[in-house]
Amino acid sequence: MHVDVGVLNTPPTYPWPTFPFGTVRMTSTETKWSQIDKGGGNYDFSTLDQWRKLYQQNGNYDIIYTIYSVPTYISCNPSDSCSFGSSSDHTPGSCDPPTDLNPDGTGTDQTFKNFITAIANHVNSDSLPKIHRWEMWNEPNNFTLWNGTLAQLVRMAQDARSIILKIDPTAQMLTPTPVTTTDQSNPALNSPSGWMSAYLAAGGGQYADIFSFHGYVEPGHPVEGVFDVANQFQVVASGSDASKPIWDTELGYSTADISDPDLQAGWLARAYLLQPGLGVKRVTWFEYGATNFGTLYVPGIGLNAAGNAYGVLYGWLNGATPTGPCTSSGDVWTCDFTLSGGVAAQAVWDASLTCSGGNCTTSPFTPDPVYIKYEDLQGVLHTISGLTVQIGAKPILLKSL
C-alpha cells in the first residue's frame, strides 16, 4: 500500500487505513533523495522519521524505500523542469543524472554514495522500524523521472547495493521499476518488459534481489491488460533469473477513467487476482489518500467500495497459493487458488459487464460442483443453490468449504 502524506497533517486529512496490509512503499511521502539531501553533507530525516514512527504505531510493515529524484545542486541540468510539456511538481533537475556520474557509468558518483551511506546508517541506528527493501529508481522509462542512461542507473545500483549491504546484510535490493509509457524515443523501451530487457543486458540484474515493475494499463484499456503486462515482464525476469521474486510495486486506476464506485472495487480486485498465478509475489496499491488515482478513502465518508473491497481481497489472498495463471473463456475470467487449510477456491468475473448508480449487470455462470459457497466483494458468504451463480464486473470467490 502507498499511503499519502495527508496522514501526517495536523490534524490528519484522513486516518491510518483500517484494512490490513503488509508492505508500504515510500513514494508520495515527501522523502525523496532531493527532499532529504540539502547539500554540503546536510540531510533532513525528520519526515522520514515521522513515517517510521507512524508505521511503528500502526503495524508491522515491510518498508520499501525508493531511491530517486536527484537534488538540484548536483544535477547535470539544474534548470530542467522535468515536466516535458506537462504540469509537474518535480524538483528542477531531479530527472537528470548527477554531475559526478558520466553517461557511460564512470565517475566518482560520490554525492549519491554519500546520501546512500547517510540514509542507510540513519535507519539502522535507532529503535524505529528499519528499512530492508531498497528500490533503485522510480519509472526510469518515464522522462519526467529519469533522463539519464542505463549505464548510469546500473552504476548507481551497484554503488547502492555495496553500501547498503555492508550496513545491513539482511537488506534486499529491487530493480528500477519501469512502467508502460510512450515517453521513449525508442519504442522498445516503452513497456516494462522491454525496458527491463535492456537494463539486464546492461548488467543491472546482478545488483538486484527482486525484479520490480509497475502494472498500470493505459486509460481506457480494460484492467485485464494487467495480465499481459505482468506476463510479459515475468518472461523477461524469469528468463534472467527464475530464483528472484517479482513484485508489482505500483498499480491503481485513474478516477477520471474509472469513476463508478462498484467498477473501482471490481478493477482493484481483478488487478490483484490476475497476477499471483504469473509468479508476482506482491502488489502495492497506489494509493490510500489520493483523490485522482486508486482512491480508497473519501474524507467525511470513510472507505469507499474499493477500500472495503481491498480488505475483503486481503482475506482471500493472504496465505493463498495460485494453482496456475488465470484463464479466460470469452469475457469470463477464472483464477484458481488453494486457500490456507487446503480449501479449493476460484475467483470468477465477467469482464463484459458493468455497473452504474449502484446497479451491476450479471450473467449466469456454472461452477464446478466442488464449490458449495461463494463470497462477494462485500465480504458476504453465500451458499450455492442450483447449478449456476450470477457473476459480473466484480469478482466473487467460489469455495469448496
N, C-alpha and C positions, 0 to 999 in steps of 0.2 A: 504494500500500500504506500502511495505517496500521500503525505498529509501536508496541507497548505499552511503557510506561515501564519495565517489568521488565528490558529490555536494559541499563538504566543502573545496575541494582543491583550491589553488590559482594559476592560475585561475581554475574554476570548470572543472572537467573532462567532465561534461555534465550539462545542465541547469536543473532547477527545472521542474518537469513534467508540461506539458501544458494541460493535460487532467484533469478533475475534479475527486476528491476522497475525502472521508470524514474522514477516520481513518488512522493514521500512527502507525505502530508498530516498536519499537525501538530496533530491532536486526540489526546486521551489521552496527552499528553506533559508535562502539568503546566506549560504555558507560556501559559495564558490571560491575557488582559488583567488579570483580577483577581488572578492569581498573580504577575505581574511588577510591577504598579504598587502600591507600598507607601504612596503618598500623600506630599504635600509635595515632589513632584519627585524622589522616590527610586524607582529602578527596579532590580530584581534580574534581570539577564540571565544568571545563572550556569547555570541549567538549559537555557535556550535555547542557550547556547554549548556545553554538553555534547553536545546533539543535533547541532549543526553540526559538531563535531569527529568525532562518530561517523559522520555522513554522509561526511565527508571521508575517513575511514579505509576505508570500505566500498564506495564507488562514486561515480558522478557523477549525482546525483539532481536532478530538478526539484522544488523545495520549494514547497508550498502552506502559507502561514500563515493560519489562520482567525481573524479578528478578532471576538471575542465575550467575554461574561461581564464585566459591569460591576462594578468594585470596590465593596465595601460602603460605603466612606467617601463616595462620590459618588453612590450610588444614591438615587433618589427614594423608595424603600421599603426601607430597610436591614434591616428585620426580616422581610422576606418570605423564607420558606424556599425558594421557587421549586420546591417539590415538588408542590403541588396535589394532596395526598391520597396520594401515593406516596413511597416512600423516595427520598432524593436526597442526593448529595454536593456539590450546587451551593453556592457561596458565598452567604450570605444577601444578598438584594437584587440578585444577578447578572443576573436576568432582567428587571429593571426599568430604565427609562431613567435617564441621569444627571440630576442636579438642574438643571444649566445648559442643558438642552435641553427646550424646550416641546413639547407634543403636536402643534402644527402645524409643527414643524421649525424654529421660530425659537429664538433664544437664542445664547449665545456658543459652546457646545459646546467650551469651552476645555480642559477636562480630557481629553477624548477627543483633541483635536488635539495636546495636549502629549504624550500617550502615543504617538500615531502618529509624531510627529516624532522622539521618542526612539528608538523601535524601528527605524524606517527608517534613521535615521542610524547606529545601532549595527551593523546587519547589513551596512552598506556602508562600514564604517570599518576593517576588518581583513582578514586573509587567509583567514578561514574561508569556507565556502560562503555565497553571498548568497541572499537570498530575493527572487525575481522575481514570484511569484504571491501575490496577497493576496485572500482571500475574505472578503466582507463579511457576517458573521454565520452562525451555525450553526443550521439548522432554526428559522427565525423564526416558523413557524406552530405551533410547539410551545410552550405557555405556560411550561414549565419552563425555557425558554431565552430567550424574548422576550415581554414583556408590555407592549410599547410600541406605537406607531403606525407605519404605513407611512411617514408624513411624516418621522418621526424617523430611521428607517433610511435613507431617501433622503438626508437631510441629512448623516448620518454617512458615507454612501458618497461624497457629494460632497466632504466635507472630507478623507476618507482619500485619495481619488484625487488631489486637488490637491496635498496634501503629499508623497505617495509619489512621484509623477511628477516633482516638482521635484528630489527627491533622487536618483531612479533613473529616467531617461527610458525605460529598457527594460522597466520593470515592467508587469505586466498585472493588472487588477482583475477578480475574479469577482463575480457577483451573490451575494446571500444564497442559501442552499441550502435550499429548502423540502422537506418530506418528507410522505408520506401519514400523516395523523393524524386523530384525532377530537376534538382539543382545542378547535377554534374554535367559538364560538357561531354564527358564520356558516359553514354547511356548504360554501359556495363556496370557502372558503379552506383546506379540509382536504386538497386534492390539490396536488401540486407545480405542475401547470398552472394551477389556479385561483388559487393564491396569487401565482404569477408574473404572471398577467394583471393582478391588482390592483396589484402592485408596479410593473409597467411603466406602467400607467395613472397612477400617482402620480409618474412621471417618473424612476424608478430606472434605466431602461435606458441612459441617456446616460452613466452613470458606471461602466459595466462593459464589459470587452473580451470576456468569456467568460460564457456562461449556465451556471449550475450548479444541480443538483438532487440529491436522494438517491433511489435507485431501489428502496428497500425495498418489499416486499409484506407485507401483514398475515399474522401467524402462521396456519397452516392453509390459506393460499391457495397455489396452485401457483406455482412460480418463473416460469412463463410470464407471470404478471401483470406482471413487469418490462417486458415488451414493451409492454403497454398504458400503463404509467406513462411510459415513455420516449417512446412515440409521441405521447401527448397533450401532453407537455412540448415535444417538438420542434415541434409545430404552432404552439404559442404563441410559442416563441423565434424560429423561422424567420419567422413572420409579422411579428415586430417588426423583426428584422434578420438576414437569412439569411447575412450575411457573418461573423457571430460564431460561433465554435465552441461546442459543447455538451459539458459534462463531467458525468458522474455521479460525485460526489466521495465518496460513501459508500454501501456496499452489502455485505450479508452475511446469512447465515442465523442464526436462533436455534437453538442446540443443543438447547433444550427442544422445539423444533418438528421439527428435522431431526437425529436422533440417530445414524442408521446411517452409518458412515464412507463407504461407497460412494455413498449418497444425497447426502452432503455434497459429495463430489467432483463428482457429476453436477450438483448445484444450482449450484455455483460455475461450472462450465463453461457451463452453459446461460445463467446470468445474464450472463456476458460475451459469449457468442456472439449473444445476442438484440439487442444494442444497436448494434454498428457500422453495420449496414445502415440504421439510422434516423438516422444522422448523429452519433451520440455518439462523440466522438473519444478520450475517456479514461474509464476506470472505476477507482475507487480502493477497494480491498477493505478491509473492517473485520472483524477485524483480526488481524494476526500477534501472538501472545502472549495473546489473550483466550481464556477458557475457556467463555464463555457465548454469544459471537457470532462467527461466522466463524472458528472455531478451525482453525488450520493446523499448530500445533506442540503436542506433548504432552511436558511435562518428563519426562525419564528414558527417553523412547522416541524422540523426534525428530519429523520431519514426519509428519503423518497422511496419509490418502489424498487429502484436499483440498489439503494443502500440496504433495504431489507432483504433483497434477493442475494446480496453478497454474503450476508450471514447464513442464509439457508444453504447457499452453494458451498460455503466453508464446511458445513456439516456433511455435505455429500462427498467432497473430495478429500478432506483431511483423513489420511490413513488409507485411502482407496488406491487400488492398483489397476491401471488400464490393462485390458486383455488384448489390445491391438488398436490400430488407428480407427477413428470414426469412419463410417461409410455412409453413402447416400444412395437412395433409390428414388430417382426423380428429385423432388424437393424435400423428401423426408430423410432426415439425418438420424443416425443412431450411434451411440458411443457406449461401449461395454466396459464394465468395471467389476472388480471383486472388492466389496467393502470389507472393513475390518470385521473379523468373525466369520469370514468366508461367505458372506451373503452376496449372491449374484445380483447385479443391477445393470440397468440400461437407461441412459438418458435418450430422450427422443423428442423431436420437434419437426414442424412443417415450415420450411423457410419461405414458402409461397404465401403464407397467411400474414395477417396484420392485425393491428389494434388501433382503436380510435375512441377517445372520450370514455374510457373505462370499459369498452366492449371489445372483445377479441374473437375473431372468427376461428372456427375449428374444423377439423376433418376427422373421420373415424380411422383408427389405427388398430390393427390386430396384433397384439403382443404374443410372444411365446407363452404357452401355458404355464411355464415355470414361474412366471411373475404373477403374484397374487395381490400385490398392493402397489400404489404409486404415491409419490409425494410431489406436490406442486411447489412453485417458487414462493408461495406464501408460507411454506412450511407445514401445510395441512396434509395429513396422511389419509388416503382413500383406499377402500377395499375395491378390487376389481370385480364387478359382477357382469356377466355376459362375456361375449367374445371380443368386444372392441372397447377402446378408450378414446376419448376426444383429445386431439393434440392441436397445437397452434404455434404461434411465434415464440411463446415462452416454453422452454423445455420442461418436461416432467421427468421424474426418476422412477422407473419401474423397479420393483424389488421382489426377490424370491421369498422373503421372510419379513 
